[in-house]
Amino acid sequence: MSGERYIKQALIASMVDHPDQEKYRTRAFSGENLEKVVEVLAEQKNKLTKADFLAPDDEGRYIIDTPGFWKNFSKILDIVTKAGDKFTFDDFTKSVARDDAREPRDLLDSARANGGLAKIFAADVWTGRYDEMERLWYRVPVPSRRDLFKNDGLLDPSLKRTLLAAEGKQMPEDGLSAAGVTTGDLFAAFRERGNYEELNRKLAQNNDYLRKDYLLLPDSSGDTVFYYQGAWDKFADITKNLAAHGERFEVADYLRQVGRQPNILTRAAERKTLDKVFAADNWVDRLPEMLELWGQVREGWKTSTMTARDFDNSYAEAESKTYGKLVDFTAIHGKQDLFTPLNATQSAGAPVLPLGLKSFWDNYAEADKRLSETGGKLSITDLRQNSGFLGSTVLMSAVKFGQFEKVVDISRKSGEPVTLDDFLSKDRHGNTLLNILADRNQLSLAFSPDLWAGRVGDMKTLWTHVRINDRAQVDFPQAEVAAKQATLKMQAKDKFKLKPNRQTPGAG
């Protein structure tokens, strides 16, 4: 250890009235360290920093874990501030226990044990950082919180109001109060038999609305209104109302954890309402954020209302709504317009083709009309191209959008069949196109007889891949007979097709 560090520890020990401060002074100025001390003093450039206060000594003990540290905290805060630093959430939750300690202990525990909580939760420590302070506050056990501010475990209102005002913000409780609503009324509106409509009525009468700040207010335990099922029952209305006022839930809002209570994303999983969180309308123009939040969803949550496949479908819809507004399918100039990437300026991600959007299939009749007018025609080969961030083929996306009938129309008009390999192709989760059709109760479309004219053998092979539980959707013997009849008609048509006249040489 350097002489510089010994000097700093001796200074800190004296500053915090450490019971072993004499030991630290003796060590700093012992004969073996004296030469190093002289060198340090000669430099005269060293200052005490936050890191010095938070560092352990040679035995792994923390000098600041003592009553004197908290008694002299204002002096220490001044030193740290003058050094251009500040105490943070991570500092106060940093372990100050020796590695061999039986019980975990952080600086916040030290404050509780030594009467220092009031020193931590003060305006001069957290100006400009209210959110960070609030998260730390809820790490304090409820009994200690109640003892400090006598406010049922909540922060002192004057402290909260002062800090938020310094950031140019209104304290949410004041906004509610102006409408004649208490925080109790807010939470009660989402409990069983709560009056959500009455809450909105009172806010509207005061030219206000159910703001995000209100919805994210923590109660004394650190939970928000999203602890209650009622909040998820109204979630679509809540997000619609926020959007109308230019607000929306960000990824950070879903992941923000107050104290040790679960965050909102976890509450959604508990309530089996992840499908509401990942509804496509919530993420239009925010596709990277949608993927970022999905990345925080645990594997065990991807069941029931929001499986990985459900997310893909919702993402594809959000992607379509994001890019679809860039295309007027009634005014395309030709087939090439459907293959021009809409995200060409993006540095990452697969090309998003107009042809791969849900909005294309929703406007298929108009687009097909324009193609006919411009001499264009789509083929099944066109539909095998990949489009969108998730890398699905256009064909696969069409099936997931419930648009296979239009795929069949393209097949008939182009004369190009949907092949056995197409039906057995898989999405990124290993689901075949055939099984996705079955899941949508559209399996009968896959066995339309005219699709298999001349290919009855392939049709029979495809049938062997149909899951037993799905076979009731199709009367296969009848479909097979009809396919054979379609084959005979096709062969007869080809046999009696008139050949073009050929003129005899020299005739005419």
HELIX and SHEET records of a PDB file:
HELIX    1   1 GLY A    3  MET A   15  1                                  13    
HELIX    2   2 GLN A   21  ALA A   28  1                                   8    
HELIX    3   3 GLY A   31  GLU A   43  1                                  13    
HELIX    4   4 LYS A   50  PHE A   53  1                                   4    
HELIX    5   5 PRO A   67  LYS A   71  1                                   5    
HELIX    6   6 PHE A   73  LYS A   82  1                                  10    
HELIX    7   7 PHE A   89  PHE A   92  1                                   4    
HELIX    8   8 LEU A  107  ALA A  113  1                                   7    
HELIX    9   9 LEU A  117  ILE A  120  1                                   4    
HELIX   10  10 ALA A  123  TRP A  126  1                                   4    
HELIX   11  11 TYR A  130  TRP A  137  1                                   8    
HELIX   12  12 VAL A  142  PHE A  149  1                                   8    
HELIX   13  13 PRO A  157  ALA A  166  1                                  10    
HELIX   14  14 PRO A  172  ALA A  178  1                                   7    
HELIX   15  15 THR A  183  ALA A  188  1                                   6    
HELIX   16  16 TYR A  196  GLN A  205  1                                  10    
HELIX   17  17 LYS A  212  LEU A  215  1                                   4    
HELIX   18  18 VAL A  225  TYR A  227  5                                   3    
HELIX   19  19 GLN A  229  ASP A  233  1                                   5    
HELIX   20  20 PHE A  235  ALA A  244  1                                  10    
HELIX   21  21 VAL A  251  LEU A  255  1                                   5    
HELIX   22  22 ILE A  264  GLU A  270  1                                   7    
HELIX   23  23 LEU A  274  VAL A  277  1                                   4    
HELIX   24  24 ALA A  280  TRP A  283  5                                   4    
HELIX   25  25 LEU A  287  TRP A  294  1                                   8    
HELIX   26  26 GLU A  299  TRP A  301  5                                   3    
HELIX   27  27 ALA A  308  TYR A  323  1                                  16    
HELIX   28  28 GLY A  324  LEU A  326  5                                   3    
HELIX   29  29 LYS A  335  PHE A  339  5                                   5    
HELIX   30  30 PRO A  354  GLY A  356  5                                   3    
HELIX   31  31 LYS A  358  ASP A  362  1                                   5    
HELIX   32  32 TYR A  364  GLU A  373  1                                  10    
HELIX   33  33 ILE A  380  LEU A  383  1                                   4    
HELIX   34  34 VAL A  394  LYS A  400  1                                   7    
HELIX   35  35 PHE A  404  SER A  414  1                                  11    
HELIX   36  36 LEU A  420  LEU A  424  1                                   5    
HELIX   37  37 LEU A  433  ASP A  439  1                                   7    
HELIX   38  38 LEU A  443  ALA A  446  1                                   4    
HELIX   39  39 PRO A  449  TRP A  452  5                                   4    
HELIX   40  40 VAL A  456  TRP A  463  1                                   8    
HELIX   41  41 ILE A  468  GLN A  473  5                                   6    
HELIX   42  42 PHE A  476  LYS A  495  1                                  20    
SHEET    1   A 2 ASN A 386  SER A 387  0                                        
SHEET    2   A 2 SER A 392  THR A 393 -1                                        
END                                                                             
